[in-house]
Amino acid sequence: MTGSDTLLRVEGLTKAYPGVVANSEVGFSLRPGEVHALLGENGAGKSTLVKMIYGLVTPDSGRMVLSGQDFAPDRPATARRAGVAMVFQHFSLFDALTVAENVALGMEAPPPMRDLARRIRETSATYGLPLDPARIVGDLSAGERQRVEIIRCLLQDPKLLIMDEPTSVLTPQEVEILFQTLRKLAAEGTAILYISHKLEEIRTLCDHATILRRGKVVATCVPRERSARELAELMVGAVLTPPARTPHPKGEVMLEVTGLSAPSPIPFGTALKDIRLSVRKGEVLGIAGVAGNGQDELLLALNGELRSAPDALRIGGRPVGDKGPEARRLAGLVSAPEERLGHAAAPDMTLTENALLSGAIRQKLVRHGFIDWGKVRAFANAIIRDFDVRTPGTEVAARALSGGNLQKFVVGRELSQGSEVIVINQPTWGVDAAASAFIRQAILNRAADGAAVVVISQDLDELLEIADSFAALNEGRLSPPRPVAGLTVEEIGLMMGGAHGMEVAHDAA
């Protein structure tokens, strides 16, 4: 620690919305140079709390004191002027602009572009986050994009840096670089408020933790003195049971992809190149890869939003490569994309309406052209009940849910449809430990029931926990799937790095 004086003191912050109290009498303090974790389940109130500190939300009651002065920011610009910066979970960058142009957009009075480019180079070099100010953001990896967000904050010389799920799209190597940067900032006296569901990261990085449950502070601790399981159980207030596999036989091939190549429909995306895979009944195929290597495109190609030659993709032996999403749902394939708001769910539609969007065909929610709203609401209520979605009801807009609760709703909607083939991209992204265990168990249960499942994830621990076979995407190419049993971390790293000839070398050895 760089000193014992308190930088930020939060006293009795309360914020209520219709039907839910997001924060109730929350209090904690933060010292200069301290890395302080905010832990809690999805919907525990973490995001609302940091939004109040950053000026995005106004508290109903309570008080904040920053550097000995009353602090009540009415908007983010006020918070930034007081020395508070925030790196959001979802990047707010323009792909078609350069790094320097994006940084300038986040500044109230940016200097001339030549001076700004020099400051970006100097700051990025100082903190071990190399960036070229002239590069187009659309050409950057997810890790490099996060550097842009961080450098934009660091140019403000913040006293307090808030980070919301900063490692969700990073490789292990990029995580270590980020941690080195945060440790350097802390050593210089910057306080860091850190939100993450990755509890081993919290144990490694953070000095103290405040734990929220249902909007209230329930505990404080020193993370490194607790195990990850103990932290998770403090968050949920119950003993956690890890997902359990039920041995079951594998059946015939239900999903087969042969020689699938396709250009990316996504600006600055990655083209798919000769994708080959097969998944049997009862099998979970795990697909890993660093963000931006074709994961989104692969999901689009599997669910019918990106079409190909008829024989390039078969469901239950039937060629459907040229069919769209509705035809593939009828054939037995459902999918949940990574982007929750906008792709998996319509933000301003209610949960009832969002249940209809993908459940209409398989749940028979439309008859003779008329929507059976009673049946739709019953389907939405079943998802909410079975997947413990924290919401006041089915008529709440999707955007009103916390990220983790919306994730549970979206994944639950697809897993509840009794389909033969399931494709999910990032099933537990931004989801707390209890909800992650629940979703993983639900996936395993569907496989045990005979579904063929494809899970695309950047969480290697997740894939090794639930997958029977493993493959990796690199620059749009998929490595030959390998059995998970006996696969080493070194082999996984090689596969993710593009060593697609590894299967031959392995078999020949």
Secondary structure, DSSP 4 states (H G I P E B T S, - for coil): ---SS-SEEEEEEEEEETTEEEEEEEEEEE-TT-EEEEEE-TTSSHHHHHHHHHTSS--SEEEEEETTEE---SSHHHHHHTTEEEE-SS----TTSBHHHHHHHT-SSPPPHHHHHHHHHHHHHHTT----TTSBGGGS-HHHHHHHHHHHHHTT--SEEEEESTTTT--HHHHHHHHHHHHHHHHTT-EEEEE-S-HHHHHHH-SEEEEEETTEEEEEE-GGGS-HHHHHHHHHTS-------------SEEEEEEEEEE--SSTT---EEEEEEEEETT-EEEEE--TTSSHHHHHHHHHTSS---GGGEEETTEE-TT--HHHHHHHTEEEE-S-TBTTTB-TTSBHHHHHHHHHTTTTT-EETTEE-HHHHHHHHHHHHHHTT---S-TTSBGGGS-HHHHHHHHHHHHHTT--SEEEEESTTTT--HHHHHHHHHHHHHHHHTT-EEEEE-S-HHHHHHH-SEEEEEETTEEPPPEESTT--HHHHHHHHTT-TTHHHHHHH-
